[in-house]
Amino acid sequence: IVAVCDVSGSMTVHALVFLAFLKGVIGSDAEAEAYLFHTRLLRVTPALRDRDTLRSAGRLSLMAEGFGGGTDIAACVGRLTEGHLGAAMTRRMVVILLSDGYCTQPPEALAAAISRLRHRVRRVIWLNPVARWDEIEPISRGIAAAKPHLDALYPARTLADLAALEPEFARL
């Protein structure tokens, strides 16, 4: 499992809950990897594996430059696919994206990046903290463009939403 979490400005209110979720994923699977992104991609697995909570928080805060800023999901997914994981990607890998889908690149760029990722891994699952808001506000154009390349798109607005995904994750 590779979990990739958006920590841009639009995700600030969700970031702490998602960081706790990432820590749980990392703690439950010795082979799991975790990344944070905004305009750049950061591997945070070692910081999340640190059993000393204060030291872990300190390591994450040192990596926090750029948190709460802009978002370039397409470029970060591209860096994940071509660079960070690259040759390590297998058809057994499941990638979980945690993002609202608001990207500075055109929707087509995000769709292309997700498509390239999807062709190299087993599944791509997108958890969206604003998925239930689509009755009030249209779904982001980025997610709409990426959706055909996803295996699943789930709401992740609350802890209850995340807890409801346990049966899905148990099958992974």
DRENFI-891187 format. One record per residue: residue number from 1; chain; x, y negated, z of N, C-alpha, C in turn; residue in three letters. Coordinates in steps of 0.001 Angstrom, whole numbers, plus 524288, in hexadecimal, padded with zeros to 5 digits. Example, Ala and Ser with C-alpha at 12.3 -4.5 7.8 and 13.67 -1.06 7.14 Angstrom:
<sites>
1	A	83386	8163A	81E78	8300C	81194	81E78	83390	80CE4	81E78	ALA
2	A	83232	808CA	81BA8	83566	80424	81BE4	83264	7FFE2	81EBE	SER
</sites>
This chain:
<sites>
1	A	80354	8049E	80000	80000	80000	80000	80377	7FB31	80000	ILE
2	A	8023C	7F796	7FC96	804D8	7F28A	7FC6C	80097	7EE70	7FD31	VAL
3	A	800F4	7EB83	80168	7FD1D	7E76B	80294	7FF92	7E225	8016E	ALA
4	A	7FCBA	7DEDF	7FE80	7FEB4	7D9D8	7FCBE	7FABF	7D5A9	7FE4D	VAL
5	A	7FC50	7D21F	801C9	7F8B4	7CE62	80421	7F9DF	7C8C7	80288	CYS
6	A	7F5E7	7C610	800DC	7F609	7C08E	7FF5E	7F61E	7BD35	80452	ASP
7	A	7FA08	7B9D0	804CC	7FA56	7B642	80942	7FA81	7B092	8076F	VAL
8	A	7F7EA	7AF85	80310	7F7AC	7AA35	800EF	7F3DC	7A6EA	8041E	SER
9	A	7F362	7A1F7	802AD	7EFFF	79E5C	8057B	7EA5A	7A022	805EE	GLY
10	A	7E82E	7A236	801B1	7E2B1	7A3E2	801D0	7E1D9	7A8B2	80531	SER
11	A	7E617	7AB58	806AD	7E5B2	7B016	809D5	7E752	7AF35	80F83	MET
12	A	7E893	7AA65	810EC	7EA8B	7A945	81626	7E6F8	7AB5F	81A69	THR
13	A	7E1F1	7AAA5	819D6	7DE40	7AC4A	81DDD	7DE07	7B243	81E69	VAL
14	A	7DF82	7B522	81A5E	7DF4A	7BADB	81A67	7E490	7BD63	81B8B	HIS
15	A	7E8C8	7BA72	81B46	7EE0F	7BCAA	81B69	7EF34	7BFC1	82061	ALA
16	A	7EDBA	7BDDB	824F4	7EEFA	7C0A3	829C8	7EC3F	7C5EA	82A15	LEU
17	A	7E751	7C61F	82882	7E481	7CB1D	8287D	7E711	7CED8	824AB	VAL
18	A	7E87F	7CCE5	82016	7EAF1	7D043	81C31	7F063	7D201	81DE1	PHE
19	A	7F348	7CEB0	820AD	7F857	7D056	822BC	7F7B0	7D4CC	826A9	LEU
20	A	7F3AB	7D47E	829EB	7F292	7D8BC	82D96	7F12A	7DDB6	82A93	ALA
21	A	7EE2A	7DD20	8266C	7ECD1	7E195	82316	7F1C3	7E3F7	820C0	PHE
22	A	7F547	7E0A8	81EB4	7FA2E	7E294	81C7A	7FD6B	7E57B	8208D	LEU
23	A	7FDA4	7E35F	82542	80098	7E5F7	8296E	7FE4B	7EB5A	82A84	LYS
24	A	7F929	7EBCA	82A5F	7F6A6	7F0DC	82B1D	7F7ED	7F4B1	826BF	GLY
25	A	7F7F5	7F2CB	821E7	7F94C	7F622	81D6B	7FEEB	7F804	81DF4	VAL
26	A	8026E	7F472	81F1C	807FC	7F5C2	81FA4	808D3	7F988	8242F	ILE
27	A	805F9	7F8B3	8286C	80687	7FC1A	82CFC	80459	8018A	82C38	GLY
28	A	800CE	80237	82889	7FE59	80755	827D0	800D0	80A9A	82382	SER
29	A	80468	80859	8207E	806C1	80B32	81C21	80C81	809A7	81BB1	ASP
30	A	80FEF	80D5D	81CB3	81591	80C46	81CB0	81796	80AA5	81755	ALA
31	A	814BA	80BE0	8132D	81677	80A80	80DEF	813E5	80586	80BD5	GLU
32	A	8103B	80356	80EC4	80D6E	7FEAD	80CFC	81119	7F9F7	80CB3	ALA
33	A	80FCF	7F660	80937	812BB	7F18B	80884	80EF0	7ECF7	808E6	GLU
34	A	810DB	7E87C	80AA4	80D92	7E3D3	80B0F	8106B	7DF1E	808DF	ALA
35	A	80D67	7DBE5	80612	80F65	7D718	803BC	80B92	7D2B8	804DC	TYR
36	A	80DA5	7CE04	8054D	80A78	7C94A	80583	80BC7	7C62A	800A9	LEU
37	A	807F7	7C31C	7FECE	80915	7BFC5	7FA58	80616	7BAB4	7FAA3	PHE
38	A	80823	7B6E6	7F7EA	805B1	7B1DA	7F6D7	807BA	7B079	7F171	HIS
39	A	80BA8	7AD26	7F100	80E1D	7AC53	7EBE8	812D5	7AFE3	7EB3C	THR
40	A	81442	7B29D	7EF60	8186A	7B686	7EF0A	816C9	7BB4B	7F22C	ARG
41	A	81985	7BF8C	7F154	81840	7C493	7F3B6	81C66	7C5E3	7F7C6	LEU
42	A	81AB4	7C78A	7FC6F	81E49	7C8CB	800AD	81D1A	7CE31	802D9	LEU
43	A	8210C	7D17F	80332	8205F	7D69E	805AE	820B4	7D5CB	80B92	ARG
44	A	81CB0	7D77B	80E69	81C7D	7D6A9	81412	81C30	7DBCA	8171A	VAL
45	A	81CFF	7E025	81478	81CA8	7E53B	8170A	82017	7E596	81BE8	THR
46	A	8251E	7E431	81BA5	82862	7E4B6	8205E	82656	7E17C	82500	PRO
47	A	8247B	7DCD3	823FF	8226A	7D98F	82840	81D89	7DC06	82A9E	ALA
48	A	81A35	7DE5A	82765	8156B	7E0C2	8296D	8167F	7E5ED	82C2A	LEU
49	A	81AC1	7E884	82AD5	81C31	7ED76	82D67	81ECC	7EC88	832B2	ARG
50	A	820AA	7E7D9	833A7	8234F	7E693	8388F	81F7A	7E758	83D15	ASP
51	A	820E6	7EAA8	840CF	81D6A	7EBD9	84537	81D3C	7E776	84947	ARG
52	A	82104	7E3F2	84914	82122	7DF7E	84C9F	81DC8	7DB2D	84A34	ASP
53	A	81937	7DA43	84C6B	81569	7D6A3	84A37	81797	7D121	849A9	THR
54	A	81A56	7CF39	84DA0	81C80	7C9EE	84D5A	820AC	7C987	84924	LEU
55	A	82414	7CD73	848D1	8281E	7CD60	844C9	825A1	7CDC5	83F60	ARG
56	A	82192	7D111	83ED9	81EC4	7D199	839E3	81C65	7CC5F	83847	SER
57	A	819D5	7C9B3	83BF7	8177D	7C499	83ACF	81BAE	7C0A6	83944	ALA
58	A	8201B	7C0D2	83BEC	82465	7BD4E	83A9A	8267F	7BE51	83525	GLY
59	A	8270F	7C342	833BB	828EE	7C49B	82E80	8251A	7C2B3	82A5C	ARG
60	A	8200E	7C377	82B59	81C1B	7C1AD	8279B	81C23	7BBC2	82724	LEU
61	A	81CCD	7B8FD	82B82	81CC7	7B346	82B3F	8217C	7B13D	82833	SER
62	A	825E8	7B3F6	82879	82A72	7B26C	82561	82972	7B311	81F8A	LEU
63	A	82611	7B6D1	81E31	824C9	7B7CF	818B9	82065	7B44D	816C6	MET
64	A	81E20	7B135	81A42	8193B	7AE7E	81925	819A8	7A9C6	81590	ALA
65	A	81E3B	7A85E	813C9	81EBD	7A3CE	81060	81B36	7A46A	80B96	GLU
66	A	817D0	7A0A6	80ADC	8143F	7A0CB	8066D	80ECD	7A2BE	807C9	GLY
67	A	80E16	7A4F5	80C7E	808E7	7A6C1	80E04	8052C	7A21F	80E0D	PHE
68	A	80070	7A307	80C7A	7FC8A	79EEF	80C7D	7FCED	79B4B	807D9	GLY
69	A	8003A	79C81	8041E	800DB	7993E	7FF74	7FDD9	79B6C	7FAD6	GLY
70	A	80025	79AED	7F638	7FDA6	79CB4	7F16C	7FDBE	7A299	7F0CD	GLY
71	A	7FB57	7A465	7EC90	7FB0C	7AA04	7EB82	7FC28	7AB1A	7E5D3	THR
72	A	7FF79	7AEE6	7E4DD	8004B	7B0D6	7DF92	80007	7B6C3	7DFC6	ASP
73	A	7FB3B	7B8C4	7E003	7FA6A	7BE62	7E087	7FCB9	7C146	7DBDF	ILE
74	A	7FBDE	7BF40	7D733	7FDB6	7C1F3	7D27A	803A1	7C2B1	7D2A0	ALA
75	A	8068A	7BE9C	7D3D5	80C41	7BF05	7D3FE	80E07	7C2A0	7D863	ALA
76	A	80B80	7C25C	7DCE1	80D0A	7C5A6	7E144	80BE2	7CB69	7E034	CYS
77	A	8076F	7CC8D	7DDD6	80646	7D1FE	7DC56	80A38	7D3CB	7D844	VAL
78	A	80BAD	7D05A	7D4B0	80FAD	7D1A0	7D0DA	814E4	7D2D0	7D366	GLY
79	A	8166F	7CFAD	7D74A	81B5D	7D0A3	7DA1D	81B28	7D5CB	7DD11	ARG
80	A	8169E	7D701	7DF42	815F1	7DBF9	7E201	816B2	7E085	7DE35	LEU
81	A	81416	7E026	7D9B7	81430	7E45F	7D5D9	81989	7E4FE	7D358	THR
82	A	81BD3	7E0C4	7D1BE	820AD	7E106	7CEBD	82592	7E0BE	7D21D	GLU
83	A	8252B	7DE5F	7D6B0	829DB	7DD81	7D9C4	82A04	7E07D	7DEDC	GLY
84	A	826E5	7DEE0	7E2A5	82733	7E0FE	7E7EC	82672	7E6E0	7E815	HIS
85	A	8227C	7E8D4	7E580	82191	7EE77	7E582	823E6	7F105	7E0B2	LEU
86	A	8232F	7EE81	7DC3D	8257D	7F04C	7D758	825A3	7F62A	7D6AF	GLY
87	A	82A50	7F868	7D6B7	82B19	7FDFB	7D5C8	828CF	8015C	7DA1E	ALA
88	A	827E8	7FF1D	7DEBE	825BB	80226	7E313	81FDD	80323	7E278	ALA
89	A	81D55	8006D	7DEC8	817BA	8012A	7DE08	816A8	80691	7DBDA	MET
90	A	812A5	80905	7DE0A	81127	80E38	7DC38	80B42	80E75	7DB8E	THR
91	A	80977	81288	7D913	803DC	81360	7D858	80149	81534	7DD6B	ARG
92	A	80442	815C9	7E19C	8020C	81726	7E6B6	80107	81248	7EA02	ARG
93	A	8030A	80DD4	7E852	802CA	808FC	7EB55	7FD65	8066F	7EAEC	MET
94	A	7FB92	8046D	7EF5B	7F6BD	80168	7EF99	7F838	7FBE1	7F13D	VAL
95	A	7F67B	7F804	7EE45	7F798	7F291	7EF7B	7F295	7F001	7F15D	VAL
96	A	7F2E9	7ED81	7F5E2	7EE7D	7EAAC	7F823	7EFCA	7E4E0	7F801	ILE
97	A	7ECB4	7E1E0	7F51E	7ED4B	7DC2F	7F4E3	7E962	7D9B3	7F891	LEU
98	A	7EB23	7D60B	7FBB9	7E7B0	7D334	7FF44	7E7EE	7CD7D	7FDAD	LEU
99	A	7E3E4	7CBAA	7FAEF	7E3FE	7C654	7F8E6	7DE83	7C490	7F760	SER
100	A	7DDD8	7BF5E	7F749	7D8F0	7BD26	7F56A	7D8EF	7BC9B	7EF7A	ASP
101	A	7DD5D	7BD7C	7ECFC	7DDA8	7BD77	7E747	7DE8D	7B832	7E4C6	GLY
102	A	7DF30	7B423	7E7EA	7E015	7AEF7	7E5A9	7E5D5	7AE7F	7E436	TYR
103	A	7E6DB	7AE15	7DF2E	7EC22	7AE42	7DD0C	7ED11	7A979	7D9A0	CYS
104	A	7F1D3	7A76C	7D9C3	7F310	7A2D6	7D699	7F3D4	7A42D	7D0D3	THR
105	A	7F4BB	7A91E	7CFAC	7F557	7AACC	7CA3A	7EFF4	7AB8D	7C7C1	GLN
106	A	7EF9F	7AB8F	7C294	7EAA0	7ACB0	7C000	7E8C1	7B233	7C15E	PRO
107	A	7E3AA	7B312	7C183	7E192	7B839	7C2D6	7E3DF	7BCA4	7BF80	PRO
108	A	7E505	7BB80	7BA90	7E726	7BF84	7B71A	7EC7F	7C160	7B8F8	GLU
109	A	7EF97	7BDD9	7BB41	7F4C0	7BF52	7BD43	7F430	7C309	7C1E3	ALA
110	A	7F063	7C1F2	7C543	7EF78	7C565	7C9B4	7ED82	7CAB4	7C7D3	LEU
111	A	7E9ED	7CABA	7C41C	7E7ED	7CFAA	7C200	7EC58	7D2EC	7BFA5	ALA
112	A	7EFD5	7D065	7BCC2	7F437	7D334	7BA57	7F7DF	7D574	7BE80	ALA
113	A	7F8F4	7D26F	7C2A2	7FC6A	7D44C	7C6CC	7FA03	7D8F0	7C9A6	ALA
114	A	7F4F5	7D8A4	7CACE	7F243	7DCF4	7CD77	7F21E	7E1BD	7C9E1	ILE
115	A	7F133	7E0F1	7C4E4	7F11C	7E54F	7C12B	7F662	7E81F	7C10A	SER
116	A	7FAB3	7E526	7C0C7	7FFED	7E793	7C0C2	800D0	7EAAA	7C5CC	ARG
117	A	7FF40	7E861	7CA33	7FFBF	7EB0E	7CF37	7FC8C	7F015	7CF32	LEU
118	A	7F7B7	7EFB3	7CD73	7F41F	7F42B	7CD8B	7F61E	7F8C4	7CA53	ARG
119	A	7F8DF	7F7A6	7C621	7FAE3	7FBDC	7C2D0	7FF94	7FEAB	7C53B	HIS
120	A	8019F	7FC98	7C977	8063D	7FEFB	7CBE6	80522	80195	7D119	ARG
121	A	8006C	800C3	7D348	7FF28	802F5	7D864	7FA12	80613	7D821	VAL
122	A	7F8D5	808BE	7DC7E	7F41A	80BF8	7DCA3	7EF1D	808B4	7DCFA	ARG
123	A	7EF25	804EA	7E08F	7EA80	801B2	7E158	7EC0A	7FC31	7E2D6	ARG
124	A	7E8B5	7F873	7E147	7E93D	7F305	7E2FC	7E405	7F185	7E573	VAL
125	A	7E44B	7F026	7EA70	7DFA9	7EEB3	7ED73	7E042	7E904	7EF1B	ILE
126	A	7DC37	7E5E6	7EE33	7DC55	7E058	7EF97	7D885	7DF7E	7F415	TRP
127	A	7DA81	7DD4A	7F85E	7D73A	7DBC7	7FCCA	7D6B7	7D5E2	7FCBB	LEU
128	A	7D1E2	7D40D	7FC6F	7D0DC	7CE79	7FBAA	7CDD0	7CC44	8004E	ASN
129	A	7D00B	7C86D	8030E	7CD57	7C630	8078D	7C8C0	7C2A9	80625	PRO
130	A	7C818	7C15D	80138	7C3A2	7BE21	7FFA8	7BFF4	7C107	7FBFE	VAL
131	A	7C067	7C61E	7FBA7	7BD3A	7C92F	7F801	7B764	7C885	7F8F7	ALA
132	A	7B5C0	7C7F4	7FDC9	7B028	7C76C	7FEE2	7AE27	7C1EE	7FDDB	ARG
133	A	7B1BA	7BE58	7FCE4	7B028	7B8FE	7FBEF	7AE5C	7B83D	7F655	TRP
134	A	7AE84	7BC3C	7F315	7AD4C	7BB77	7ED92	7A7A1	7B9E3	7ECA3	ASP
135	A	7A43F	7BA7F	7F082	79EEB	7B886	7EFE7	79EDF	7B28B	7F058	GLU
136	A	7A28F	7B075	7F357	7A2D8	7AAD5	7F424	7A671	7A858	7F01C	ILE
137	A	7AAE2	7AAD9	7EF3C	7AEEC	7A8BE	7EBD6	7B09B	7AD22	7E81D	GLU
138	A	7B141	7AC02	7E327	7B2D1	7B028	7DF87	7B801	7B2A6	7E11C	PRO
139	A	7B89B	7B79C	7DFE5	7BD7C	7BA57	7E0ED	7C1DA	7B799	7DDE8	ILE
140	A	7C69B	7B7AB	7DFF2	7CADB	7B4F5	7DD4C	7CB8F	7B716	7D7C5	SER
141	A	7CD26	7B3AB	7D44A	7CE00	7B553	7CED8	7D264	7B955	7CE8C	ARG
142	A	7D62F	7B8E2	7D214	7DA7F	7BC9F	7D22E	7D8A2	7C21C	7D35C	GLY
143	A	7D568	7C2AD	7D763	7D35C	7C7DC	7D8B7	7CFCF	7C9D2	7D45E	ILE
144	A	7CCA6	7C66D	7D238	7C938	7C811	7CDEC	7CC63	7CA46	7C962	ALA
145	A	7D0D5	7C7D0	7C82D	7D42A	7C9B6	7C3E9	7D6FF	7CEB6	7C566	ALA
146	A	7D896	7CF30	7CA5A	7DB84	7D3CB	7CC1F	7D80A	7D87B	7CD2C	ALA
147	A	7D313	7D79E	7CE49	7CF87	7DBC6	7D004	7CF80	7E09D	7CC7F	LYS
148	A	7CF9D	7E025	7C744	7CFA9	7E4E4	7C40C	7D47A	7E853	7C4E5	PRO
149	A	7D89D	7E631	7C72D	7DD77	7E91C	7C7FD	7DDF6	7EB2B	7CD92	HIS
150	A	7DA03	7EA3B	7D0D0	7DA17	7EBEC	7D642	7D72C	7F111	7D6DA	LEU
151	A	7D8E9	7F430	7DA8C	7D604	7F8EE	7DBE4	7D19E	7F7B9	7DFAA	ASP
152	A	7D258	7F3A9	7E2CC	7CE56	7F224	7E68C	7CF1E	7EC79	7E81E	ALA
153	A	7CAC1	7E9E5	7E92D	7CAB7	7E491	7EB44	7C6EB	7E49F	7EFDB	LEU
154	A	7C902	7E3AA	7F48F	7C5D4	7E3E7	7F944	7C5E4	7DEAB	7FC16	TYR
155	A	7C198	7DD6E	7FEC9	7C1A0	7D8C8	8021E	7C502	7D9CF	806E6	PRO
156	A	7C7B0	7D5DC	808AA	7CAF6	7D649	80D58	7CAA4	7D125	8104D	ALA
157	A	7C5DB	7CF73	81127	7C4EE	7CA64	8139F	7C55D	7CAB0	81989	ARG
158	A	7C42D	7CF3A	81BB3	7C429	7CFD3	82165	7C713	7D4CE	822F4	THR
159	A	7C821	7D548	82801	7CA79	7DA1D	829F3	7C6D9	7DEBC	828FE	LEU
160	A	7C1C0	7DDD8	8294C	7BE03	7E20D	82837	7BE81	7E3E0	8228F	ALA
161	A	7BF58	7E039	81EE6	7C02F	7E1B2	8196B	7C4FB	7E52F	818EC	ASP
162	A	7C937	7E3B4	81B8D	7CE03	7E6D2	81B4C	7CD35	7EC23	81DDE	LEU
163	A	7CA8D	7EC46	8224B	7C98A	7F13B	824F7	7C62F	7F4D7	8219B	ALA
164	A	7C294	7F29C	81E9E	7BF32	7F5C3	81B3B	7C240	7F86E	816DA	ALA
165	A	7C6FB	7F6A9	815D5	7CA36	7F8F5	811B8	7CD35	7FDC6	8138C	LEU
166	A	7CCEC	7FF00	81891	7CFE4	8036C	81AA2	7CEEE	80884	8179D	GLU
167	A	7CA17	809EE	81659	7C956	80EC6	81352	7CC01	80EA2	80DF6	PRO
168	A	7CBF2	80A0F	80B7B	7CE8E	80976	80667	7D46E	80A50	80708	GLU
169	A	7D6BC	807DF	80AF9	7DC57	80859	80BCB	7DDDD	80DD1	80D9F	PHE
170	A	7DA6B	81075	8106F	7DB8E	815C9	81227	7DC3B	81975	80D82	ALA
171	A	7D97E	81857	8092E	7D9EA	81B9D	8047C	7DEF6	81A93	80179	ARG
172	A	7E195	81638	8029A	7E677	81504	7FFE4	7EAB1	81888	801EB	LEU
</sites>
